[in-house]
Amino acid sequence: MKYKMFAVVALMSVASFAGAQSVTVGYSQRVLDAGGQEHQNSVSVKNKISGALTGDIGVSVVQKDDTNAITNRYELGVTYNQPIVSGLSGDLRLAHGWKAKSGSAVTQYYVVEPSVTAKLSQLPLSVKVGYRIREAYDNTVADNSKTTRLALGYDLTTKDKISLGRDWQRGDGALTQTTLQYSRAF
């Protein structure tokens, strides 16, 4: 059931962002600091807005191992990209999100996410370091976190990329996450 729901939401996201610049799908294994594990499936679609601005829409579905509880997150974001020097660029992503957790009301939050990406010389490799701040608009909602991110990307072709990442999330829902992603550019 959870995979059918994820597939339907993913297809709706892709269809609503027709003409996308790229699509990324991912799988993450999350180890909670409080104990237990979760598994996350995600899809995001990006499209160039203008110049250095890119818009994105993303959906993630997280399932807890011990209770099978589902948490869905939906985000709309915009990213500004700025080349710094040859092979090095910086991004700043701002996003608005909705969190729908089993048995709870939908809550909203914002995201601020700066990052730096370095292409490794002539190799098809890149390293991305980022920091994600997520804060609930309602201060009575426990959905505030700070996440340090590190990812290694490999360009399979000029349009296909895989990446392996590690996240260290602190604050509400503290965890460590390992992510595998595939991106296809159009």
Secondary structure as the mmCIF struct_conf table of DSSP 4:
data_model
#
loop_
_struct_conf.conf_type_id
_struct_conf.id
_struct_conf.beg_label_comp_id
_struct_conf.beg_label_asym_id
_struct_conf.beg_label_seq_id
_struct_conf.end_label_comp_id
_struct_conf.end_label_asym_id
_struct_conf.end_label_seq_id
HELX_RH_AL_P HELX_RH_AL_P1 LYS A 2 SER A 16
TURN_TY1_P TURN_TY1_P1 PHE A 17 PHE A 17
BEND BEND1 GLY A 19 GLY A 19
BEND BEND2 GLN A 21 GLN A 21
STRN STRN1 SER A 22 LEU A 32
TURN_TY1_P TURN_TY1_P2 ASP A 33 ALA A 34
BEND BEND3 GLY A 35 GLY A 35
STRN STRN2 GLN A 37 SER A 50
TURN_TY1_P TURN_TY1_P3 GLY A 51 ALA A 52
STRN STRN3 LEU A 53 LYS A 64
TURN_TY1_P TURN_TY1_P4 ASP A 65 THR A 67
STRN STRN4 ILE A 70 VAL A 85
TURN_TY1_P TURN_TY1_P5 SER A 86 GLY A 87
STRN STRN5 LEU A 88 LYS A 101
TURN_TY1_P TURN_TY1_P6 SER A 102 GLY A 103
BEND BEND4 SER A 104 SER A 104
STRN STRN6 THR A 107 LYS A 119
TURN_TY1_P TURN_TY1_P7 SER A 121 GLN A 122
BEND BEND5 LEU A 123 PRO A 124
STRN STRN7 LEU A 125 ALA A 136
BEND BEND6 TYR A 137 ASP A 138
TURN_TY1_P TURN_TY1_P8 ASN A 139 THR A 140
BEND BEND7 VAL A 141 VAL A 141
STRN STRN8 SER A 145 ASP A 155
BEND BEND8 LEU A 156 LYS A 159
STRN STRN9 ASP A 160 GLY A 171
TURN_TY1_P TURN_TY1_P9 ASP A 172 GLY A 173
STRN STRN10 LEU A 175 ALA A 185
#
